[in-house]
Amino acid sequence: MPHLTTDEAAEAFLEDADLSTYDLSGMTLHSFEFAPKSRQVNLRFPEPLLAAVKARAAAAGMSYQKFIRLSLEAALRAPGPGASRP
């Protein structure tokens, strides 16, 4: 897979590329956050829970705050009880 440094280069590559010739099994999902974070929330966690969250976040290569935010977003997207989804 070529290293593409601009949107234009990526678009040009995808115009003619046959992606079936590439092994994409190692790809990971990335989330790009565009919405500004306008509200702050303070939470208290038991120390073992916070340590586990920080360890999981580090393993995923992100801050523990982002890990918590993404976990909450995933929980809200999952089917289950609740009135409405954001």
PDB file of N, CA, C and O in Angstrom:
ATOM      1  N   MET A   1       0.853  -1.159   0.000  1.00  0.00           N
ATOM      2  CA  MET A   1       0.000   0.000   0.000  1.00  0.00           C
ATOM      3  C   MET A   1       0.908   1.233   0.000  1.00  0.00           C
ATOM      4  O   MET A   1       1.799   1.335   0.843  1.00  0.00           O
ATOM      5  N   PRO A   2       0.703   2.148  -0.908  1.00  0.00           N
ATOM      6  CA  PRO A   2       1.556   3.344  -0.944  1.00  0.00           C
ATOM      7  C   PRO A   2       1.253   4.279   0.226  1.00  0.00           C
ATOM      8  O   PRO A   2       0.136   4.292   0.742  1.00  0.00           O
ATOM      9  N   HIS A   3       2.242   5.050   0.638  1.00  0.00           N
ATOM     10  CA  HIS A   3       2.068   6.046   1.687  1.00  0.00           C
ATOM     11  C   HIS A   3       1.512   7.309   1.020  1.00  0.00           C
ATOM     12  O   HIS A   3       2.183   7.926   0.193  1.00  0.00           O
ATOM     13  N   LEU A   4       0.298   7.681   1.378  1.00  0.00           N
ATOM     14  CA  LEU A   4      -0.379   8.830   0.775  1.00  0.00           C
ATOM     15  C   LEU A   4      -0.445   9.951   1.799  1.00  0.00           C
ATOM     16  O   LEU A   4      -0.921   9.750   2.916  1.00  0.00           O
ATOM     17  N   THR A   5       0.032  11.130   1.419  1.00  0.00           N
ATOM     18  CA  THR A   5       0.152  12.209   2.398  1.00  0.00           C
ATOM     19  C   THR A   5      -0.910  13.287   2.254  1.00  0.00           C
ATOM     20  O   THR A   5      -0.989  14.179   3.099  1.00  0.00           O
ATOM     21  N   THR A   6      -1.727  13.232   1.212  1.00  0.00           N
ATOM     22  CA  THR A   6      -2.771  14.239   1.042  1.00  0.00           C
ATOM     23  C   THR A   6      -4.075  13.566   0.623  1.00  0.00           C
ATOM     24  O   THR A   6      -4.079  12.436   0.134  1.00  0.00           O
ATOM     25  N   ASP A   7      -5.165  14.271   0.821  1.00  0.00           N
ATOM     26  CA  ASP A   7      -6.460  13.764   0.364  1.00  0.00           C
ATOM     27  C   ASP A   7      -6.456  13.597  -1.150  1.00  0.00           C
ATOM     28  O   ASP A   7      -7.017  12.636  -1.677  1.00  0.00           O
ATOM     29  N   GLU A   8      -5.828  14.526  -1.837  1.00  0.00           N
ATOM     30  CA  GLU A   8      -5.788  14.464  -3.299  1.00  0.00           C
ATOM     31  C   GLU A   8      -5.039  13.232  -3.778  1.00  0.00           C
ATOM     32  O   GLU A   8      -5.463  12.568  -4.724  1.00  0.00           O
ATOM     33  N   ALA A   9      -3.916  12.925  -3.116  1.00  0.00           N
ATOM     34  CA  ALA A   9      -3.144  11.737  -3.492  1.00  0.00           C
ATOM     35  C   ALA A   9      -3.955  10.468  -3.228  1.00  0.00           C
ATOM     36  O   ALA A   9      -3.918   9.525  -4.019  1.00  0.00           O
ATOM     37  N   ALA A  10      -4.685  10.449  -2.114  1.00  0.00           N
ATOM     38  CA  ALA A  10      -5.514   9.275  -1.794  1.00  0.00           C
ATOM     39  C   ALA A  10      -6.631   9.114  -2.816  1.00  0.00           C
ATOM     40  O   ALA A  10      -6.909   8.001  -3.264  1.00  0.00           O
ATOM     41  N   GLU A  11      -7.274  10.219  -3.186  1.00  0.00           N
ATOM     42  CA  GLU A  11      -8.341  10.151  -4.181  1.00  0.00           C
ATOM     43  C   GLU A  11      -7.819   9.688  -5.529  1.00  0.00           C
ATOM     44  O   GLU A  11      -8.468   8.891  -6.207  1.00  0.00           O
ATOM     45  N   ALA A  12      -6.649  10.184  -5.925  1.00  0.00           N
ATOM     46  CA  ALA A  12      -6.059   9.778  -7.198  1.00  0.00           C
ATOM     47  C   ALA A  12      -5.713   8.283  -7.171  1.00  0.00           C
ATOM     48  O   ALA A  12      -5.930   7.578  -8.157  1.00  0.00           O
ATOM     49  N   PHE A  13      -5.182   7.807  -6.060  1.00  0.00           N
ATOM     50  CA  PHE A  13      -4.846   6.390  -5.938  1.00  0.00           C
ATOM     51  C   PHE A  13      -6.101   5.529  -6.045  1.00  0.00           C
ATOM     52  O   PHE A  13      -6.101   4.512  -6.740  1.00  0.00           O
ATOM     53  N   LEU A  14      -7.165   5.931  -5.363  1.00  0.00           N
ATOM     54  CA  LEU A  14      -8.386   5.131  -5.342  1.00  0.00           C
ATOM     55  C   LEU A  14      -9.137   5.133  -6.671  1.00  0.00           C
ATOM     56  O   LEU A  14      -9.953   4.247  -6.921  1.00  0.00           O
ATOM     57  N   GLU A  15      -8.871   6.106  -7.511  1.00  0.00           N
ATOM     58  CA  GLU A  15      -9.508   6.155  -8.825  1.00  0.00           C
ATOM     59  C   GLU A  15      -9.246   4.883  -9.628  1.00  0.00           C
ATOM     60  O   GLU A  15     -10.149   4.352 -10.274  1.00  0.00           O
ATOM     61  N   ASP A  16      -8.006   4.397  -9.584  1.00  0.00           N
ATOM     62  CA  ASP A  16      -7.612   3.269 -10.428  1.00  0.00           C
ATOM     63  C   ASP A  16      -7.155   2.036  -9.653  1.00  0.00           C
ATOM     64  O   ASP A  16      -6.862   1.005 -10.258  1.00  0.00           O
ATOM     65  N   ALA A  17      -7.092   2.123  -8.343  1.00  0.00           N
ATOM     66  CA  ALA A  17      -6.525   1.023  -7.556  1.00  0.00           C
ATOM     67  C   ALA A  17      -7.479  -0.162  -7.497  1.00  0.00           C
ATOM     68  O   ALA A  17      -8.696  -0.003  -7.404  1.00  0.00           O
ATOM     69  N   ASP A  18      -6.897  -1.347  -7.554  1.00  0.00           N
ATOM     70  CA  ASP A  18      -7.643  -2.584  -7.312  1.00  0.00           C
ATOM     71  C   ASP A  18      -7.300  -3.022  -5.894  1.00  0.00           C
ATOM     72  O   ASP A  18      -6.282  -3.678  -5.671  1.00  0.00           O
ATOM     73  N   LEU A  19      -8.151  -2.658  -4.933  1.00  0.00           N
ATOM     74  CA  LEU A  19      -7.846  -2.924  -3.530  1.00  0.00           C
ATOM     75  C   LEU A  19      -7.853  -4.414  -3.194  1.00  0.00           C
ATOM     76  O   LEU A  19      -7.368  -4.803  -2.131  1.00  0.00           O
ATOM     77  N   SER A  20      -8.390  -5.251  -4.076  1.00  0.00           N
ATOM     78  CA  SER A  20      -8.395  -6.691  -3.812  1.00  0.00           C
ATOM     79  C   SER A  20      -6.990  -7.283  -3.899  1.00  0.00           C
ATOM     80  O   SER A  20      -6.776  -8.419  -3.475  1.00  0.00           O
ATOM     81  N   THR A  21      -6.034  -6.536  -4.438  1.00  0.00           N
ATOM     82  CA  THR A  21      -4.662  -7.029  -4.533  1.00  0.00           C
ATOM     83  C   THR A  21      -3.867  -6.763  -3.255  1.00  0.00           C
ATOM     84  O   THR A  21      -2.723  -7.201  -3.138  1.00  0.00           O
ATOM     85  N   TYR A  22      -4.462  -6.049  -2.298  1.00  0.00           N
ATOM     86  CA  TYR A  22      -3.780  -5.710  -1.057  1.00  0.00           C
ATOM     87  C   TYR A  22      -4.351  -6.536   0.099  1.00  0.00           C
ATOM     88  O   TYR A  22      -5.547  -6.826   0.142  1.00  0.00           O
ATOM     89  N   ASP A  23      -3.480  -6.903   1.022  1.00  0.00           N
ATOM     90  CA  ASP A  23      -3.922  -7.585   2.241  1.00  0.00           C
ATOM     91  C   ASP A  23      -4.276  -6.506   3.262  1.00  0.00           C
ATOM     92  O   ASP A  23      -3.388  -5.900   3.861  1.00  0.00           O
ATOM     93  N   LEU A  24      -5.554  -6.270   3.456  1.00  0.00           N
ATOM     94  CA  LEU A  24      -6.018  -5.225   4.370  1.00  0.00           C
ATOM     95  C   LEU A  24      -6.480  -5.802   5.704  1.00  0.00           C
ATOM     96  O   LEU A  24      -7.148  -5.116   6.477  1.00  0.00           O
ATOM     97  N   SER A  25      -6.132  -7.054   5.978  1.00  0.00           N
ATOM     98  CA  SER A  25      -6.605  -7.712   7.199  1.00  0.00           C
ATOM     99  C   SER A  25      -6.028  -7.091   8.466  1.00  0.00           C
ATOM    100  O   SER A  25      -6.607  -7.251   9.541  1.00  0.00           O
ATOM    101  N   GLY A  26      -4.919  -6.397   8.370  1.00  0.00           N
ATOM    102  CA  GLY A  26      -4.309  -5.788   9.544  1.00  0.00           C
ATOM    103  C   GLY A  26      -4.761  -4.372   9.816  1.00  0.00           C
ATOM    104  O   GLY A  26      -4.269  -3.723  10.740  1.00  0.00           O
ATOM    105  N   MET A  27      -5.698  -3.889   9.014  1.00  0.00           N
ATOM    106  CA  MET A  27      -6.154  -2.512   9.203  1.00  0.00           C
ATOM    107  C   MET A  27      -6.961  -2.378  10.490  1.00  0.00           C
ATOM    108  O   MET A  27      -7.598  -3.330  10.942  1.00  0.00           O
ATOM    109  N   THR A  28      -6.924  -1.196  11.065  1.00  0.00           N
ATOM    110  CA  THR A  28      -7.697  -0.917  12.271  1.00  0.00           C
ATOM    111  C   THR A  28      -8.607   0.276  12.018  1.00  0.00           C
ATOM    112  O   THR A  28      -8.303   1.149  11.203  1.00  0.00           O
ATOM    113  N   LEU A  29      -9.711   0.297  12.720  1.00  0.00           N
ATOM    114  CA  LEU A  29     -10.672   1.379  12.602  1.00  0.00           C
ATOM    115  C   LEU A  29     -10.156   2.598  13.351  1.00  0.00           C
ATOM    116  O   LEU A  29      -9.687   2.485  14.483  1.00  0.00           O
ATOM    117  N   HIS A  30     -10.241   3.758  12.720  1.00  0.00           N
ATOM    118  CA  HIS A  30      -9.849   5.011  13.358  1.00  0.00           C
ATOM    119  C   HIS A  30     -11.028   5.952  13.340  1.00  0.00           C
ATOM    120  O   HIS A  30     -11.780   6.025  12.367  1.00  0.00           O
ATOM    121  N   SER A  31     -11.173   6.669  14.434  1.00  0.00           N
ATOM    122  CA  SER A  31     -12.248   7.637  14.553  1.00  0.00           C
ATOM    123  C   SER A  31     -11.637   9.032  14.558  1.00  0.00           C
ATOM    124  O   SER A  31     -10.722   9.312  15.332  1.00  0.00           O
ATOM    125  N   PHE A  32     -12.141   9.895  13.702  1.00  0.00           N
ATOM    126  CA  PHE A  32     -11.682  11.267  13.657  1.00  0.00           C
ATOM    127  C   PHE A  32     -12.749  12.136  14.297  1.00  0.00           C
ATOM    128  O   PHE A  32     -13.911  12.122  13.894  1.00  0.00           O
ATOM    129  N   GLU A  33     -12.333  12.888  15.299  1.00  0.00           N
ATOM    130  CA  GLU A  33     -13.279  13.690  16.050  1.00  0.00           C
ATOM    131  C   GLU A  33     -13.289  15.117  15.517  1.00  0.00           C
ATOM    132  O   GLU A  33     -12.265  15.799  15.501  1.00  0.00           O
ATOM    133  N   PHE A  34     -14.471  15.554  15.080  1.00  0.00           N
ATOM    134  CA  PHE A  34     -14.599  16.891  14.534  1.00  0.00           C
ATOM    135  C   PHE A  34     -15.401  17.809  15.445  1.00  0.00           C
ATOM    136  O   PHE A  34     -15.204  19.024  15.434  1.00  0.00           O
ATOM    137  N   ALA A  35     -16.295  17.241  16.227  1.00  0.00           N
ATOM    138  CA  ALA A  35     -17.143  18.065  17.089  1.00  0.00           C
ATOM    139  C   ALA A  35     -16.316  18.611  18.254  1.00  0.00           C
ATOM    140  O   ALA A  35     -15.554  17.873  18.878  1.00  0.00           O
ATOM    141  N   PRO A  36     -16.466  19.891  18.542  1.00  0.00           N
ATOM    142  CA  PRO A  36     -15.716  20.453  19.667  1.00  0.00           C
ATOM    143  C   PRO A  36     -16.235  19.891  20.989  1.00  0.00           C
ATOM    144  O   PRO A  36     -17.421  19.592  21.130  1.00  0.00           O
ATOM    145  N   LYS A  37     -15.348  19.758  21.930  1.00  0.00           N
ATOM    146  CA  LYS A  37     -15.722  19.289  23.263  1.00  0.00           C
ATOM    147  C   LYS A  37     -16.060  20.526  24.075  1.00  0.00           C
ATOM    148  O   LYS A  37     -15.162  21.231  24.536  1.00  0.00           O
ATOM    149  N   SER A  38     -17.347  20.796  24.254  1.00  0.00           N
ATOM    150  CA  SER A  38     -17.774  22.044  24.879  1.00  0.00           C
ATOM    151  C   SER A  38     -18.179  21.888  26.341  1.00  0.00           C
ATOM    152  O   SER A  38     -18.400  22.889  27.021  1.00  0.00           O
ATOM    153  N   ARG A  39     -18.282  20.667  26.837  1.00  0.00           N
ATOM    154  CA  ARG A  39     -18.709  20.438  28.211  1.00  0.00           C
ATOM    155  C   ARG A  39     -17.694  19.555  28.918  1.00  0.00           C
ATOM    156  O   ARG A  39     -17.088  18.671  28.313  1.00  0.00           O
ATOM    157  N   GLN A  40     -17.521  19.807  30.201  1.00  0.00           N
ATOM    158  CA  GLN A  40     -16.604  19.016  31.012  1.00  0.00           C
ATOM    159  C   GLN A  40     -17.398  18.228  32.035  1.00  0.00           C
ATOM    160  O   GLN A  40     -18.386  18.721  32.579  1.00  0.00           O
ATOM    161  N   VAL A  41     -16.962  16.991  32.297  1.00  0.00           N
ATOM    162  CA  VAL A  41     -17.594  16.130  33.289  1.00  0.00           C
ATOM    163  C   VAL A  41     -16.504  15.624  34.221  1.00  0.00           C
ATOM    164  O   VAL A  41     -15.443  15.186  33.775  1.00  0.00           O
ATOM    165  N   ASN A  42     -16.770  15.688  35.496  1.00  0.00           N
ATOM    166  CA  ASN A  42     -15.835  15.147  36.491  1.00  0.00           C
ATOM    167  C   ASN A  42     -16.435  13.885  37.086  1.00  0.00           C
ATOM    168  O   ASN A  42     -17.583  13.881  37.530  1.00  0.00           O
ATOM    169  N   LEU A  43     -15.649  12.813  37.093  1.00  0.00           N
ATOM    170  CA  LEU A  43     -16.105  11.522  37.608  1.00  0.00           C
ATOM    171  C   LEU A  43     -15.117  11.004  38.644  1.00  0.00           C
ATOM    172  O   LEU A  43     -13.926  11.309  38.589  1.00  0.00           O
ATOM    173  N   ARG A  44     -15.618  10.232  39.571  1.00  0.00           N
ATOM    174  CA  ARG A  44     -14.761   9.536  40.535  1.00  0.00           C
ATOM    175  C   ARG A  44     -14.835   8.045  40.224  1.00  0.00           C
ATOM    176  O   ARG A  44     -15.916   7.474  40.083  1.00  0.00           O
ATOM    177  N   PHE A  45     -13.649   7.424  40.119  1.00  0.00           N
ATOM    178  CA  PHE A  45     -13.552   6.002  39.827  1.00  0.00           C
ATOM    179  C   PHE A  45     -12.788   5.314  40.950  1.00  0.00           C
ATOM    180  O   PHE A  45     -11.912   5.922  41.564  1.00  0.00           O
ATOM    181  N   PRO A  46     -13.108   4.058  41.224  1.00  0.00           N
ATOM    182  CA  PRO A  46     -12.238   3.288  42.115  1.00  0.00           C
ATOM    183  C   PRO A  46     -10.857   3.151  41.441  1.00  0.00           C
ATOM    184  O   PRO A  46     -10.768   3.020  40.221  1.00  0.00           O
ATOM    185  N   GLU A  47      -9.812   3.183  42.231  1.00  0.00           N
ATOM    186  CA  GLU A  47      -8.451   3.140  41.682  1.00  0.00           C
ATOM    187  C   GLU A  47      -8.222   1.953  40.749  1.00  0.00           C
ATOM    188  O   GLU A  47      -7.612   2.141  39.696  1.00  0.00           O
ATOM    189  N   PRO A  48      -8.682   0.727  41.080  1.00  0.00           N
ATOM    190  CA  PRO A  48      -8.457  -0.405  40.158  1.00  0.00           C
ATOM    191  C   PRO A  48      -9.155  -0.206  38.798  1.00  0.00           C
ATOM    192  O   PRO A  48      -8.623  -0.595  37.758  1.00  0.00           O
ATOM    193  N   LEU A  49     -10.340   0.396  38.822  1.00  0.00           N
ATOM    194  CA  LEU A  49     -11.042   0.639  37.564  1.00  0.00           C
ATOM    195  C   LEU A  49     -10.291   1.660  36.719  1.00  0.00           C
ATOM    196  O   LEU A  49     -10.123   1.462  35.516  1.00  0.00           O
ATOM    197  N   LEU A  50      -9.843   2.734  37.328  1.00  0.00           N
ATOM    198  CA  LEU A  50      -9.101   3.746  36.582  1.00  0.00           C
ATOM    199  C   LEU A  50      -7.789   3.174  36.042  1.00  0.00           C
ATOM    200  O   LEU A  50      -7.388   3.490  34.922  1.00  0.00           O
ATOM    201  N   ALA A  51      -7.128   2.342  36.828  1.00  0.00           N
ATOM    202  CA  ALA A  51      -5.884   1.710  36.362  1.00  0.00           C
ATOM    203  C   ALA A  51      -6.157   0.821  35.155  1.00  0.00           C
ATOM    204  O   ALA A  51      -5.381   0.810  34.199  1.00  0.00           O
ATOM    205  N   ALA A  52      -7.256   0.076  35.198  1.00  0.00           N
ATOM    206  CA  ALA A  52      -7.603  -0.795  34.068  1.00  0.00           C
ATOM    207  C   ALA A  52      -7.941   0.031  32.832  1.00  0.00           C
ATOM    208  O   ALA A  52      -7.549  -0.325  31.721  1.00  0.00           O
ATOM    209  N   VAL A  53      -8.662   1.125  33.018  1.00  0.00           N
ATOM    210  CA  VAL A  53      -9.005   2.005  31.895  1.00  0.00           C
ATOM    211  C   VAL A  53      -7.732   2.584  31.284  1.00  0.00           C
ATOM    212  O   VAL A  53      -7.577   2.598  30.063  1.00  0.00           O
ATOM    213  N   LYS A  54      -6.823   3.060  32.132  1.00  0.00           N
ATOM    214  CA  LYS A  54      -5.571   3.639  31.627  1.00  0.00           C
ATOM    215  C   LYS A  54      -4.736   2.593  30.883  1.00  0.00           C
ATOM    216  O   LYS A  54      -4.115   2.903  29.867  1.00  0.00           O
ATOM    217  N   ALA A  55      -4.720   1.360  31.386  1.00  0.00           N
ATOM    218  CA  ALA A  55      -3.963   0.298  30.714  1.00  0.00           C
ATOM    219  C   ALA A  55      -4.555  -0.018  29.350  1.00  0.00           C
ATOM    220  O   ALA A  55      -3.825  -0.159  28.370  1.00  0.00           O
ATOM    221  N   ARG A  56      -5.883  -0.129  29.285  1.00  0.00           N
ATOM    222  CA  ARG A  56      -6.546  -0.404  27.999  1.00  0.00           C
ATOM    223  C   ARG A  56      -6.308   0.743  27.021  1.00  0.00           C
ATOM    224  O   ARG A  56      -6.054   0.511  25.839  1.00  0.00           O
ATOM    225  N   ALA A  57      -6.390   1.984  27.515  1.00  0.00           N
ATOM    226  CA  ALA A  57      -6.173   3.151  26.664  1.00  0.00           C
ATOM    227  C   ALA A  57      -4.751   3.162  26.119  1.00  0.00           C
ATOM    228  O   ALA A  57      -4.534   3.419  24.935  1.00  0.00           O
ATOM    229  N   ALA A  58      -3.793   2.886  26.980  1.00  0.00           N
ATOM    230  CA  ALA A  58      -2.398   2.849  26.539  1.00  0.00           C
ATOM    231  C   ALA A  58      -2.188   1.777  25.484  1.00  0.00           C
ATOM    232  O   ALA A  58      -1.476   1.998  24.504  1.00  0.00           O
ATOM    233  N   ALA A  59      -2.806   0.611  25.680  1.00  0.00           N
ATOM    234  CA  ALA A  59      -2.689  -0.475  24.699  1.00  0.00           C
ATOM    235  C   ALA A  59      -3.303  -0.076  23.362  1.00  0.00           C
ATOM    236  O   ALA A  59      -2.855  -0.531  22.309  1.00  0.00           O
ATOM    237  N   ALA A  60      -4.329   0.776  23.404  1.00  0.00           N
ATOM    238  CA  ALA A  60      -4.979   1.240  22.182  1.00  0.00           C
ATOM    239  C   ALA A  60      -4.297   2.484  21.613  1.00  0.00           C
ATOM    240  O   ALA A  60      -4.672   2.952  20.538  1.00  0.00           O
ATOM    241  N   GLY A  61      -3.304   3.024  22.315  1.00  0.00           N
ATOM    242  CA  GLY A  61      -2.558   4.175  21.825  1.00  0.00           C
ATOM    243  C   GLY A  61      -3.321   5.490  21.922  1.00  0.00           C
ATOM    244  O   GLY A  61      -3.215   6.344  21.042  1.00  0.00           O
ATOM    245  N   MET A  62      -4.085   5.646  22.990  1.00  0.00           N
ATOM    246  CA  MET A  62      -4.848   6.892  23.146  1.00  0.00           C
ATOM    247  C   MET A  62      -4.879   7.289  24.611  1.00  0.00           C
ATOM    248  O   MET A  62      -4.532   6.501  25.490  1.00  0.00           O
ATOM    249  N   SER A  63      -5.299   8.520  24.862  1.00  0.00           N
ATOM    250  CA  SER A  63      -5.420   8.991  26.236  1.00  0.00           C
ATOM    251  C   SER A  63      -6.585   8.273  26.912  1.00  0.00           C
ATOM    252  O   SER A  63      -7.508   7.798  26.250  1.00  0.00           O
ATOM    253  N   TYR A  64      -6.526   8.202  28.231  1.00  0.00           N
ATOM    254  CA  TYR A  64      -7.618   7.522  28.929  1.00  0.00           C
ATOM    255  C   TYR A  64      -8.911   8.315  28.839  1.00  0.00           C
ATOM    256  O   TYR A  64      -9.993   7.728  28.882  1.00  0.00           O
ATOM    257  N   GLN A  65      -8.826   9.649  28.714  1.00  0.00           N
ATOM    258  CA  GLN A  65     -10.034  10.453  28.547  1.00  0.00           C
ATOM    259  C   GLN A  65     -10.734  10.126  27.222  1.00  0.00           C
ATOM    260  O   GLN A  65     -11.956   9.988  27.172  1.00  0.00           O
ATOM    261  N   LYS A  66      -9.946  10.004  26.159  1.00  0.00           N
ATOM    262  CA  LYS A  66     -10.522   9.660  24.857  1.00  0.00           C
ATOM    263  C   LYS A  66     -11.087   8.238  24.902  1.00  0.00           C
ATOM    264  O   LYS A  66     -12.146   7.972  24.333  1.00  0.00           O
ATOM    265  N   PHE A  67     -10.386   7.333  25.574  1.00  0.00           N
ATOM    266  CA  PHE A  67     -10.867   5.954  25.693  1.00  0.00           C
ATOM    267  C   PHE A  67     -12.236   5.925  26.379  1.00  0.00           C
ATOM    268  O   PHE A  67     -13.142   5.221  25.934  1.00  0.00           O
ATOM    269  N   ILE A  68     -12.381   6.690  27.458  1.00  0.00           N
ATOM    270  CA  ILE A  68     -13.666   6.737  28.161  1.00  0.00           C
ATOM    271  C   ILE A  68     -14.743   7.306  27.252  1.00  0.00           C
ATOM    272  O   ILE A  68     -15.847   6.765  27.190  1.00  0.00           O
ATOM    273  N   ARG A  69     -14.437   8.391  26.544  1.00  0.00           N
ATOM    274  CA  ARG A  69     -15.412   9.014  25.630  1.00  0.00           C
ATOM    275  C   ARG A  69     -15.831   8.044  24.527  1.00  0.00           C
ATOM    276  O   ARG A  69     -17.020   7.921  24.232  1.00  0.00           O
ATOM    277  N   LEU A  70     -14.877   7.361  23.920  1.00  0.00           N
ATOM    278  CA  LEU A  70     -15.203   6.407  22.858  1.00  0.00           C
ATOM    279  C   LEU A  70     -15.995   5.220  23.405  1.00  0.00           C
ATOM    280  O   LEU A  70     -16.881   4.701  22.726  1.00  0.00           O
ATOM    281  N   SER A  71     -15.680   4.791  24.624  1.00  0.00           N
ATOM    282  CA  SER A  71     -16.429   3.692  25.244  1.00  0.00           C
ATOM    283  C   SER A  71     -17.876   4.092  25.481  1.00  0.00           C
ATOM    284  O   SER A  71     -18.787   3.299  25.244  1.00  0.00           O
ATOM    285  N   LEU A  72     -18.092   5.316  25.948  1.00  0.00           N
ATOM    286  CA  LEU A  72     -19.459   5.800  26.149  1.00  0.00           C
ATOM    287  C   LEU A  72     -20.207   5.903  24.823  1.00  0.00           C
ATOM    288  O   LEU A  72     -21.376   5.527  24.737  1.00  0.00           O
ATOM    289  N   GLU A  73     -19.534   6.414  23.784  1.00  0.00           N
ATOM    290  CA  GLU A  73     -20.172   6.518  22.470  1.00  0.00           C
ATOM    291  C   GLU A  73     -20.549   5.132  21.949  1.00  0.00           C
ATOM    292  O   GLU A  73     -21.634   4.955  21.395  1.00  0.00           O
ATOM    293  N   ALA A  74     -19.664   4.151  22.121  1.00  0.00           N
ATOM    294  CA  ALA A  74     -19.947   2.781  21.665  1.00  0.00           C
ATOM    295  C   ALA A  74     -21.122   2.198  22.437  1.00  0.00           C
ATOM    296  O   ALA A  74     -21.964   1.512  21.858  1.00  0.00           O
ATOM    297  N   ALA A  75     -21.185   2.464  23.732  1.00  0.00           N
ATOM    298  CA  ALA A  75     -22.296   1.950  24.537  1.00  0.00           C
ATOM    299  C   ALA A  75     -23.619   2.550  24.085  1.00  0.00           C
ATOM    300  O   ALA A  75     -24.643   1.867  24.108  1.00  0.00           O
ATOM    301  N   LEU A  76     -23.615   3.809  23.676  1.00  0.00           N
ATOM    302  CA  LEU A  76     -24.843   4.452  23.219  1.00  0.00           C
ATOM    303  C   LEU A  76     -25.262   3.987  21.830  1.00  0.00           C
ATOM    304  O   LEU A  76     -26.443   4.035  21.486  1.00  0.00           O
ATOM    305  N   ARG A  77     -24.302   3.540  21.036  1.00  0.00           N
ATOM    306  CA  ARG A  77     -24.628   3.021  19.698  1.00  0.00           C
ATOM    307  C   ARG A  77     -25.147   1.587  19.745  1.00  0.00           C
ATOM    308  O   ARG A  77     -25.859   1.152  18.840  1.00  0.00           O
ATOM    309  N   ALA A  78     -24.794   0.859  20.792  1.00  0.00           N
ATOM    310  CA  ALA A  78     -25.168  -0.560  20.909  1.00  0.00           C
ATOM    311  C   ALA A  78     -26.669  -0.688  21.141  1.00  0.00           C
ATOM    312  O   ALA A  78     -27.272   0.146  21.816  1.00  0.00           O
ATOM    313  N   PRO A  79     -27.274  -1.741  20.574  1.00  0.00           N
ATOM    314  CA  PRO A  79     -28.695  -1.951  20.833  1.00  0.00           C
ATOM    315  C   PRO A  79     -28.919  -2.262  22.313  1.00  0.00           C
ATOM    316  O   PRO A  79     -28.077  -2.879  22.965  1.00  0.00           O
ATOM    317  N   GLY A  80     -30.024  -1.839  22.809  1.00  0.00           N
ATOM    318  CA  GLY A  80     -30.336  -2.111  24.199  1.00  0.00           C
ATOM    319  C   GLY A  80     -31.400  -1.164  24.705  1.00  0.00           C
ATOM    320  O   GLY A  80     -31.949  -0.365  23.947  1.00  0.00           O
ATOM    321  N   PRO A  81     -31.686  -1.257  25.980  1.00  0.00           N
ATOM    322  CA  PRO A  81     -32.726  -0.397  26.543  1.00  0.00           C
ATOM    323  C   PRO A  81     -32.324   1.070  26.479  1.00  0.00           C
ATOM    324  O   PRO A  81     -31.142   1.404  26.558  1.00  0.00           O
ATOM    325  N   GLY A  82     -33.288   1.915  26.339  1.00  0.00           N
ATOM    326  CA  GLY A  82     -33.034   3.349  26.289  1.00  0.00           C
ATOM    327  C   GLY A  82     -33.945   4.004  25.270  1.00  0.00           C
ATOM    328  O   GLY A  82     -34.374   3.372  24.305  1.00  0.00           O
ATOM    329  N   ALA A  83     -34.232   5.253  25.489  1.00  0.00           N
ATOM    330  CA  ALA A  83     -35.203   5.945  24.641  1.00  0.00           C
ATOM    331  C   ALA A  83     -34.629   6.308  23.283  1.00  0.00           C
ATOM    332  O   ALA A  83     -35.109   5.827  22.256  1.00  0.00           O
ATOM    333  N   SER A  84     -33.620   7.141  23.270  1.00  0.00           N
ATOM    334  CA  SER A  84     -33.105   7.604  21.984  1.00  0.00           C
ATOM    335  C   SER A  84     -31.595   7.577  21.996  1.00  0.00           C
ATOM    336  O   SER A  84     -30.971   7.546  23.057  1.00  0.00           O
ATOM    337  N   ARG A  85     -31.025   7.588  20.844  1.00  0.00           N
ATOM    338  CA  ARG A  85     -29.568   7.574  20.682  1.00  0.00           C
ATOM    339  C   ARG A  85     -29.128   8.911  20.092  1.00  0.00           C
ATOM    340  O   ARG A  85     -29.807   9.458  19.223  1.00  0.00           O
ATOM    341  N   PRO A  86     -27.983   9.445  20.564  1.00  0.00           N
ATOM    342  CA  PRO A  86     -27.484  10.709  19.972  1.00  0.00           C
ATOM    343  C   PRO A  86     -26.993  10.503  18.561  1.00  0.00           C
ATOM    344  O   PRO A  86     -26.543  11.452  17.919  1.00  0.00           O
TER     345      PRO A  86
END
